[in-house]
Amino acid sequence: MYTRFFGLTEKPFAITPDPRYLYLSERHAEALAHLLYGIDDAGGFVQLTGEVGTGKTTTVRGLLADLPEHADIALILNPRVTPLEFLAGICDELHVDLPVAARSSVKDIVDQLNRFLLDAHSRRRRVVVIVDEAQQLSAEVLEQVRLLTNLETATTKLLQIILVGQPELRDLLERNDLRQLAQRITGRYHLDPLSEEESAAYIRHRLRVAGATGEVFTPKALDTVHRLSGGVPRLLNVIADRALLGAYTQESRVVTPDLVREAAREIRGGHRLKPRRWYGLILVGLCVGILVIASLIGRRSQHAPAPEASEPAPSLISSAPTTPRLEDFLAAHVGNTDNASAFRTLLGMWNVAFDDASSAAPPCEQASNASLECHADKASFAELRTYNRPAIITLALADGTSSQVVLATLNDQSATLRVGQETYEVDLLALERVWFGDYLIVWKPPQNPAGLIRPGSHGPEVLWLRERLLDAEVATDPQTYDTALGREIATFQRAHHLASDGLAGTRTQLVLDGAYGRSEGPHLQVGAR
């Protein structure tokens, strides 16, 4: 209904766990890393918990979309089953050939499953069982889960189990009769709600995936969505979706705090949202604190000597210079925020002279002449950190103009922009409000132009891959892309949230080139090389 009005290709806040919309906040990225670790770990359990709506299922879907090629997954979505049904469900998910007669016996099913796992082990495959809503498992099924980890060879557990559930799962596993299972958990991670900054980034991310090209929610509206949702992604989705519909019905191109509050009231059945009891306690405490401070100030003013007439009262206004707003800084340097100026700055960081004469070659061709290559796409700050290269980014300002600047450094809270010879440090939240993901970097690929490096490739580009891997095995022929190198590339890809196909495409090469700051040229992360 409102998608065309806002220039969207689809609804951005559907509550179905679509991996395309997976927003990897710091918490979700760590959770995904825990699950990936669980797949390659040598047995035991991995536990992922979180409140309702914090993104557990979406994180699991993200894992399934980026599975290692050597993994076979059994996903159990209905935990309210008997031990017999649970085991049969695992076999069905793994396509284990289970005779009808065996389905009535736990022992027969486990024997059949054990044969399957031994065969998978001989083929170097990892078998993983993921149980969603695991807090609903009965004690009998959990005991059967524990017994499954006894399936092993002399050196390796044959089955890895990942338990995903609400916080009640932690309480369940603390029961005395389940302590043997709890002792086998090798990794635990709990998903907390998003922070205020992450909530704003989450909403902007989903809007961009759906095709938004500008700001839809005002900054105060984003703050209001976070406050009313508590940072829970599912509630963020519901409130933001209803607020967009409200803006559409009022023919408003932006979502305001009032529209967000009205959306939240309608979702809660028309009742005004009541603050939690501790909000009231905090408010009372603040009021008492203010009264105490005011009383102390009043007493001091009554006893303080009056200043002599010849002495001027101290100024209450600091004489320290203030940092200009980003918009004011860009306006003051408008002559250096065009494409040519940005390229001059970026190539200058690579010690390459840039010619912007009308007869000169295009910027990326000039980079190519210096053995560099342009790479342009859309990304998040998290992705730019993995590339670890300065980038030209386009900022869309409120007055409808745009500026091209160089993102020179990037840390967790702020970034440094370069415009000509000037620099400007900006908070990431402020920068994200005017940057919609477009970037261009230059880098030095192992072959020009950059191309896919795959198993069987031979030449100096393969040696380039080995030099950039921290733990590359010594090979008989280091310039040949062998099976061992493919495994190392796949491991590197999983560690950096890339598609773990063992093929070194442009994106994998980019991350390899910048990941550890070991290659030549300027780096984006402060402290790299």
C-alpha positions as CSV (number, residue, x, y, z in Angstrom):
1,M,0.0,0.0,0.0
2,Y,2.6,2.6,1.1
3,T,5.6,1.1,-0.8
4,R,5.2,3.1,-4.0
5,F,4.5,6.3,-2.0
6,F,7.9,6.1,-0.4
7,G,9.7,4.7,-3.5
8,L,10.2,1.2,-2.0
9,T,10.2,-2.0,-3.9
10,E,8.7,-4.0,-1.1
11,K,7.6,-3.7,2.6
12,P,10.8,-3.3,4.6
13,F,9.5,-4.4,8.0
14,A,7.9,-7.8,7.4
15,I,8.4,-9.9,10.5
16,T,9.4,-13.1,8.5
17,P,13.1,-14.0,9.0
18,D,14.4,-13.0,5.5
19,P,18.2,-13.3,5.5
20,R,18.4,-10.4,3.0
21,Y,17.3,-8.1,5.8
22,L,19.7,-9.5,8.4
23,Y,21.3,-6.6,10.2
24,L,24.5,-7.6,11.8
25,S,24.8,-5.5,14.8
26,E,27.8,-6.2,17.0
27,R,25.7,-8.6,19.0
28,H,24.2,-10.4,16.0
29,A,27.6,-10.7,14.3
30,E,29.1,-12.3,17.4
31,A,26.1,-14.7,17.7
32,L,26.5,-15.7,14.0
33,A,30.2,-16.2,14.7
34,H,29.3,-18.5,17.6
35,L,27.1,-20.6,15.4
36,L,29.7,-20.9,12.7
37,Y,32.2,-21.9,15.4
38,G,29.7,-24.5,16.5
39,I,29.6,-26.1,13.1
40,D,33.4,-26.6,13.0
41,D,33.9,-27.4,16.7
42,A,34.8,-30.9,17.7
43,G,31.6,-31.8,19.4
44,G,29.4,-30.8,22.4
45,F,26.7,-28.1,22.4
46,V,26.4,-24.4,21.5
47,Q,23.7,-22.4,23.2
48,L,22.1,-19.3,21.8
49,T,19.4,-17.5,23.9
50,G,17.5,-14.2,23.7
51,E,14.2,-12.7,24.5
52,V,11.2,-13.0,22.2
53,G,11.8,-11.0,19.0
54,T,15.5,-10.3,19.5
55,G,16.5,-12.0,16.2
56,K,17.4,-15.5,17.1
57,T,15.5,-17.2,14.3
58,T,16.7,-14.6,11.8
59,T,20.3,-15.2,12.9
60,V,19.8,-19.0,12.3
61,R,18.4,-18.2,8.9
62,G,21.5,-16.1,8.2
63,L,23.6,-19.1,9.2
64,L,21.7,-21.4,6.9
65,A,22.2,-19.0,4.0
66,D,26.0,-19.1,4.5
67,L,26.6,-22.7,5.4
68,P,30.0,-24.2,4.8
69,E,29.9,-26.7,1.9
70,H,31.0,-29.6,4.2
71,A,28.1,-29.2,6.6
72,D,24.8,-31.2,6.8
73,I,22.1,-29.5,8.9
74,A,19.1,-31.0,10.6
75,L,16.8,-28.1,11.7
76,I,14.2,-29.0,14.3
77,L,11.5,-26.4,14.6
78,N,8.9,-28.4,16.6
79,P,10.5,-29.3,20.0
80,R,7.2,-30.5,21.6
81,V,7.9,-34.2,20.7
82,T,8.7,-37.5,22.4
83,P,12.3,-38.8,22.3
84,L,11.3,-41.2,19.6
85,E,9.7,-38.5,17.4
86,F,12.7,-36.2,18.0
87,L,15.2,-38.9,16.7
88,A,13.0,-39.7,13.8
89,G,12.8,-36.0,12.9
90,I,16.6,-35.7,12.9
91,C,16.8,-38.7,10.5
92,D,14.1,-37.2,8.2
93,E,16.0,-33.9,8.1
94,L,19.3,-35.6,7.2
95,H,17.6,-38.0,4.7
96,V,18.7,-41.0,6.6
97,D,17.1,-44.2,5.2
98,L,15.0,-45.4,8.1
99,P,13.1,-48.6,7.8
100,V,9.5,-48.5,8.9
101,A,10.2,-51.2,11.5
102,A,13.0,-49.1,13.1
103,R,10.8,-46.1,13.7
104,S,9.2,-47.7,16.8
105,S,12.6,-48.3,18.6
106,V,14.9,-45.7,20.0
107,K,17.8,-48.1,19.8
108,D,17.2,-49.0,16.2
109,I,17.0,-45.3,15.2
110,V,20.2,-44.4,17.1
111,D,22.0,-47.4,15.5
112,Q,20.9,-46.2,12.0
113,L,21.9,-42.7,12.8
114,N,25.3,-43.8,14.1
115,R,26.0,-45.6,10.8
116,F,25.0,-42.4,8.9
117,L,27.3,-40.3,11.0
118,L,30.3,-42.6,10.6
119,D,29.8,-42.5,6.9
120,A,29.6,-38.7,6.9
121,H,32.8,-38.6,9.0
122,S,34.6,-40.8,6.5
123,R,33.7,-38.2,3.9
124,R,34.9,-35.3,6.1
125,R,31.5,-33.9,6.5
126,R,30.2,-32.2,9.7
127,V,26.6,-33.0,10.8
128,V,24.9,-30.4,12.9
129,V,21.5,-30.5,14.6
130,I,19.9,-27.1,15.3
131,V,17.0,-27.0,17.7
132,D,14.9,-23.9,17.7
133,E,12.6,-23.0,20.6
134,A,14.7,-25.4,22.7
135,Q,13.3,-24.1,26.0
136,Q,10.2,-26.2,25.1
137,L,12.1,-29.5,25.1
138,S,11.1,-32.0,27.8
139,A,13.7,-33.4,30.2
140,E,13.4,-36.8,28.5
141,V,14.2,-35.3,25.1
142,L,17.1,-33.3,26.5
143,E,18.5,-36.5,28.0
144,Q,18.3,-38.1,24.6
145,V,20.0,-35.1,23.1
146,R,22.9,-35.6,25.6
147,L,23.2,-39.2,24.7
148,L,23.5,-38.3,21.0
149,T,26.8,-36.6,21.8
150,N,28.1,-40.0,22.9
151,L,28.2,-41.0,19.2
152,E,31.9,-40.6,18.5
153,T,35.1,-42.1,17.1
154,A,38.2,-42.5,19.2
155,T,39.2,-38.8,18.5
156,T,36.1,-37.0,17.3
157,K,32.5,-36.4,18.3
158,L,30.3,-37.2,15.3
159,L,27.4,-34.8,16.0
160,Q,27.3,-31.1,16.9
161,I,24.1,-29.7,18.5
162,I,23.1,-26.1,18.6
163,L,20.3,-25.2,21.1
164,V,18.4,-21.9,20.3
165,G,15.8,-20.6,22.7
166,Q,14.4,-18.0,25.1
167,P,16.1,-17.2,28.4
168,E,14.1,-20.0,30.0
169,L,16.5,-22.4,28.3
170,R,19.3,-21.2,30.6
171,D,17.1,-21.8,33.6
172,L,16.1,-25.3,32.3
173,L,19.7,-26.4,31.8
174,E,20.6,-25.3,35.4
175,R,18.3,-28.1,36.8
176,N,20.3,-30.6,38.8
177,D,19.0,-33.5,36.7
178,L,20.4,-31.9,33.6
179,R,23.8,-30.9,34.9
180,Q,25.5,-33.5,32.7
181,L,24.1,-31.9,29.6
182,A,25.0,-28.3,30.8
183,Q,28.6,-29.4,31.4
184,R,28.9,-30.3,27.7
185,I,28.0,-26.8,26.5
186,T,31.1,-25.4,24.9
187,G,29.8,-22.1,23.8
188,R,27.1,-19.8,25.2
189,Y,25.8,-16.5,23.7
190,H,22.8,-14.3,24.7
191,L,21.2,-11.8,22.3
192,D,20.3,-8.5,24.0
193,P,18.0,-5.9,22.5
194,L,19.6,-3.3,20.2
195,S,21.0,0.0,21.5
196,E,19.5,3.3,20.5
197,E,22.2,3.7,17.8
198,E,21.8,0.1,16.6
199,S,18.0,0.5,16.4
200,A,18.4,3.6,14.1
201,A,20.9,1.7,12.0
202,Y,18.6,-1.3,11.9
203,I,15.7,0.7,10.6
204,R,17.8,2.5,8.0
205,H,19.3,-0.8,6.9
206,R,15.9,-2.4,6.2
207,L,14.7,0.7,4.4
208,R,17.7,0.7,2.1
209,V,17.3,-3.0,1.3
210,A,13.7,-2.2,0.3
211,G,14.9,0.5,-2.0
212,A,14.8,3.8,0.0
213,T,17.2,6.4,-1.3
214,G,16.7,9.0,1.4
215,E,15.8,9.5,5.1
216,V,12.2,8.4,5.8
217,F,12.2,8.6,9.7
218,T,13.3,11.8,11.3
219,P,16.1,11.4,13.9
220,K,13.7,12.1,16.8
221,A,11.2,9.5,15.3
222,L,14.0,6.9,15.3
223,D,14.7,7.7,19.0
224,T,11.0,7.3,19.7
225,V,10.8,3.9,17.9
226,H,13.7,2.7,20.0
227,R,12.2,3.9,23.3
228,L,8.8,2.4,22.6
229,S,10.1,-0.9,21.3
230,G,12.9,-1.3,23.9
231,G,15.3,-2.2,21.0
232,V,13.6,-5.5,20.3
233,P,13.8,-6.0,16.5
234,R,10.4,-7.6,16.2
235,L,8.7,-4.7,17.9
236,L,10.9,-2.3,15.9
237,N,9.4,-3.9,12.7
238,V,5.8,-3.7,13.9
239,I,5.9,-0.1,15.1
240,A,7.9,1.1,12.0
241,D,5.6,-0.6,9.6
242,R,2.5,0.9,11.2
243,A,4.2,4.3,11.3
244,L,4.9,4.2,7.6
245,L,1.2,3.3,7.0
246,G,0.2,6.3,9.2
247,A,2.5,8.6,7.2
248,Y,1.0,7.4,4.0
249,T,-2.5,8.0,5.1
250,Q,-1.6,11.6,6.0
251,E,0.4,12.0,2.8
252,S,3.6,12.8,4.8
253,R,6.9,11.9,3.1
254,V,8.6,11.6,6.5
255,V,7.7,9.8,9.7
256,T,7.6,12.0,12.8
257,P,7.6,11.1,16.5
258,D,3.9,11.8,16.7
259,L,3.2,9.2,13.9
260,V,5.4,6.7,15.8
261,R,3.6,7.3,19.1
262,E,0.2,6.9,17.3
263,A,1.4,3.7,15.6
264,A,2.5,2.3,19.0
265,R,-0.9,3.2,20.6
266,E,-2.8,1.4,17.8
267,I,-0.6,-1.7,18.2
268,R,-1.2,-1.8,21.9
269,G,-5.0,-1.7,21.3
270,G,-5.5,2.0,21.5
271,H,-4.2,2.5,25.0
272,R,-1.5,4.9,25.8
273,L,1.9,3.4,26.5
274,K,2.5,3.3,30.2
275,P,6.1,3.8,31.4
276,R,7.6,1.0,33.4
277,R,7.6,1.4,37.1
278,W,11.4,1.9,37.2
279,Y,11.0,4.8,34.8
280,G,8.9,6.5,37.4
281,L,11.4,5.7,40.1
282,I,14.2,7.2,38.0
283,L,12.0,10.3,37.4
284,V,11.3,10.7,41.1
285,G,15.0,10.3,41.8
286,L,16.0,13.0,39.3
287,C,13.4,15.4,40.7
288,V,14.7,14.9,44.3
289,G,18.3,15.3,43.0
290,I,17.5,18.6,41.3
291,L,15.7,19.9,44.4
292,V,18.7,19.0,46.6
293,I,21.2,20.7,44.2
294,A,19.0,23.8,43.9
295,S,18.8,24.0,47.7
296,L,22.6,23.7,48.1
297,I,23.1,26.4,45.4
298,G,20.7,28.7,47.2
299,R,22.5,28.3,50.5
300,R,25.9,29.0,48.9
301,S,24.5,32.1,47.2
302,Q,23.2,33.4,50.6
303,H,26.5,33.0,52.3
304,A,28.8,34.0,49.4
305,P,30.4,37.5,49.5
306,A,29.1,39.9,46.9
307,P,31.7,40.6,44.2
308,E,33.4,44.0,44.2
309,A,32.1,46.4,41.6
310,S,35.6,46.7,40.0
311,E,35.8,43.0,39.3
312,P,33.8,41.8,36.2
313,A,31.7,38.7,36.7
314,P,33.3,35.6,35.1
315,S,31.9,34.7,31.7
316,L,29.6,31.7,31.6
317,I,30.3,31.2,27.9
318,S,33.3,29.1,27.0
319,S,35.8,30.7,24.7
320,A,36.9,27.3,23.3
321,P,36.2,27.0,19.6
322,T,33.2,24.8,18.6
323,T,33.3,22.2,15.9
324,P,31.2,23.2,13.0
325,R,28.3,21.0,11.9
326,L,29.1,18.6,9.1
327,E,26.8,20.6,6.7
328,D,28.6,23.8,7.6
329,F,32.0,22.2,7.0
330,L,31.0,20.9,3.6
331,A,29.5,24.2,2.6
332,A,32.7,25.9,3.5
333,H,34.7,23.5,1.3
334,V,32.1,23.1,-1.5
335,G,34.7,23.6,-4.2
336,N,36.5,20.4,-3.1
337,T,33.5,18.1,-2.8
338,D,33.1,17.1,-6.5
339,N,34.1,13.8,-8.0
340,A,37.4,15.1,-9.4
341,S,38.5,16.5,-6.1
342,A,37.6,13.4,-4.2
343,F,39.6,11.3,-6.7
344,R,42.6,13.6,-6.4
345,T,42.5,13.1,-2.6
346,L,42.0,9.4,-2.7
347,L,44.7,8.7,-5.4
348,G,47.0,11.1,-3.5
349,M,46.8,8.8,-0.5
350,W,48.2,6.1,-2.9
351,N,50.9,8.6,-4.0
352,V,49.4,8.7,-7.5
353,A,49.0,12.0,-9.2
354,F,45.5,12.8,-10.6
355,D,44.9,14.7,-13.8
356,D,41.5,16.4,-14.0
357,A,42.0,18.1,-17.3
358,S,39.2,17.7,-19.8
359,S,41.5,15.7,-22.1
360,A,42.7,13.4,-19.3
361,A,41.7,9.7,-19.0
362,P,38.7,8.9,-16.7
363,P,39.7,8.6,-13.0
364,C,39.5,4.8,-12.8
365,E,41.6,4.5,-16.0
366,Q,44.2,6.6,-14.4
367,A,44.1,4.3,-11.3
368,S,44.5,1.3,-13.7
369,N,47.6,2.9,-15.3
370,A,49.1,2.9,-11.8
371,S,48.3,-0.9,-11.3
372,L,45.3,0.0,-9.1
373,E,41.7,-0.9,-9.6
374,C,38.4,0.8,-8.7
375,H,35.7,-1.1,-6.9
376,A,32.3,0.6,-6.4
377,D,29.3,-0.9,-4.7
378,K,26.9,-0.4,-1.7
379,A,28.0,-1.4,1.7
380,S,27.6,-0.8,5.5
381,F,30.3,0.6,7.7
382,A,30.9,-3.0,8.9
383,E,31.7,-4.1,5.4
384,L,34.0,-1.1,4.8
385,R,36.0,-2.1,7.9
386,T,36.6,-5.5,6.4
387,Y,37.9,-3.9,3.2
388,N,40.1,-1.6,5.3
389,R,40.7,0.9,2.5
390,P,39.9,4.6,2.3
391,A,36.8,5.2,0.2
392,I,35.0,7.9,-1.7
393,I,31.5,8.2,-0.3
394,T,28.6,10.4,-1.4
395,L,26.7,12.3,1.2
396,A,23.1,13.4,0.5
397,L,22.4,16.7,2.4
398,A,19.1,18.1,3.6
399,D,19.0,20.9,1.0
400,G,19.0,18.3,-1.9
401,T,22.7,18.7,-2.7
402,S,25.3,16.0,-2.5
403,S,29.0,16.0,-1.7
404,Q,31.7,13.5,-2.4
405,V,34.3,13.1,0.3
406,V,37.0,10.6,1.2
407,L,36.4,8.4,4.3
408,A,40.0,8.3,5.6
409,T,39.7,6.5,8.9
410,L,36.9,4.6,10.6
411,N,36.6,3.3,14.2
412,D,33.6,2.0,16.3
413,Q,32.2,5.5,17.1
414,S,33.5,8.0,14.6
415,A,35.1,8.6,11.3
416,T,37.5,11.0,9.7
417,L,36.6,12.7,6.4
418,R,39.1,14.3,4.0
419,V,38.1,17.2,1.8
420,G,41.1,18.5,-0.1
421,Q,43.8,19.1,2.6
422,E,41.2,19.5,5.4
423,T,39.9,16.8,7.7
424,Y,36.7,16.5,9.7
425,E,36.0,14.0,12.5
426,V,32.3,13.0,12.6
427,D,30.2,10.8,14.8
428,L,29.1,7.6,12.9
429,L,25.4,8.2,13.8
430,A,25.5,11.7,12.2
431,L,27.4,10.4,9.2
432,E,24.9,7.5,8.7
433,R,22.0,10.0,8.4
434,V,23.5,11.4,5.2
435,W,25.3,8.4,3.7
436,F,23.2,5.7,2.0
437,G,25.9,3.1,1.3
438,D,27.5,4.1,-2.0
439,Y,31.3,3.9,-2.0
440,L,34.3,3.6,-4.3
441,I,37.7,2.3,-3.2
442,V,40.9,1.7,-5.1
443,W,43.1,-1.3,-4.3
444,K,46.0,-3.2,-5.8
445,P,44.7,-6.6,-7.0
446,P,47.0,-9.6,-7.6
447,Q,46.1,-9.5,-11.3
448,N,44.9,-6.6,-13.4
449,P,42.1,-6.6,-14.0
450,A,41.0,-8.6,-10.9
451,G,39.4,-11.9,-11.6
452,L,38.4,-15.2,-9.9
453,I,41.1,-17.3,-8.5
454,R,40.0,-20.9,-8.1
455,P,41.2,-24.4,-7.4
456,G,43.5,-25.3,-10.2
457,S,44.7,-21.7,-10.8
458,H,48.5,-21.3,-11.2
459,G,50.6,-18.2,-11.0
460,P,51.8,-15.3,-8.9
461,E,48.2,-14.5,-7.9
462,V,48.0,-17.8,-6.0
463,L,51.2,-16.9,-4.2
464,W,49.5,-13.5,-3.4
465,L,46.7,-15.4,-1.6
466,R,49.1,-17.4,0.5
467,E,51.1,-14.4,1.5
468,R,47.9,-12.7,2.9
469,L,46.7,-15.7,4.9
470,L,48.1,-15.7,8.4
471,D,48.4,-19.5,8.7
472,A,48.9,-20.7,5.2
473,E,50.3,-24.2,4.9
474,V,53.6,-24.6,3.2
475,A,52.9,-26.1,-0.2
476,T,55.0,-28.1,-2.6
477,D,54.1,-25.7,-5.3
478,P,53.0,-22.4,-3.7
479,Q,51.8,-20.9,-7.0
480,T,49.2,-23.7,-7.4
481,Y,45.7,-23.4,-5.9
482,D,45.5,-26.8,-4.3
483,T,42.8,-28.4,-2.1
484,A,44.5,-27.3,1.1
485,L,44.5,-23.7,0.0
486,G,40.8,-24.0,-0.9
487,R,40.1,-25.1,2.7
488,E,42.0,-22.2,4.2
489,I,40.2,-19.7,2.0
490,A,36.8,-21.2,3.0
491,T,37.9,-20.9,6.7
492,F,38.9,-17.3,6.2
493,Q,35.6,-16.6,4.4
494,R,33.5,-18.0,7.3
495,A,35.5,-15.9,9.8
496,H,34.7,-12.8,7.8
497,H,31.1,-13.5,7.0
498,L,31.7,-14.2,3.3
499,A,30.2,-17.0,1.2
500,S,32.4,-19.9,2.2
501,D,32.8,-21.5,-1.2
502,G,36.6,-21.7,-1.2
503,L,36.8,-19.6,-4.4
504,A,38.7,-16.3,-4.2
505,G,36.5,-13.8,-6.0
506,T,36.9,-10.1,-5.9
507,R,35.2,-9.6,-2.6
508,T,37.3,-12.3,-0.9
509,Q,40.5,-10.8,-2.4
510,L,39.5,-7.3,-1.1
511,V,38.9,-8.6,2.4
512,L,42.2,-10.6,2.3
513,D,44.1,-7.6,1.1
514,G,42.9,-5.4,3.9
515,A,42.0,-7.7,6.7
516,Y,45.3,-7.6,8.6
517,G,46.8,-4.4,7.3
518,R,49.7,-6.3,5.9
519,S,49.5,-5.0,2.3
520,E,50.9,-1.8,0.9
521,G,48.9,1.4,0.5
522,P,46.7,3.4,2.9
523,H,44.4,1.6,5.4
524,L,41.0,2.7,6.8
525,Q,41.2,1.3,10.3
526,V,43.2,3.4,12.9
527,G,46.2,1.5,13.9
528,A,46.3,-0.8,10.9
529,R,49.9,-1.1,9.6
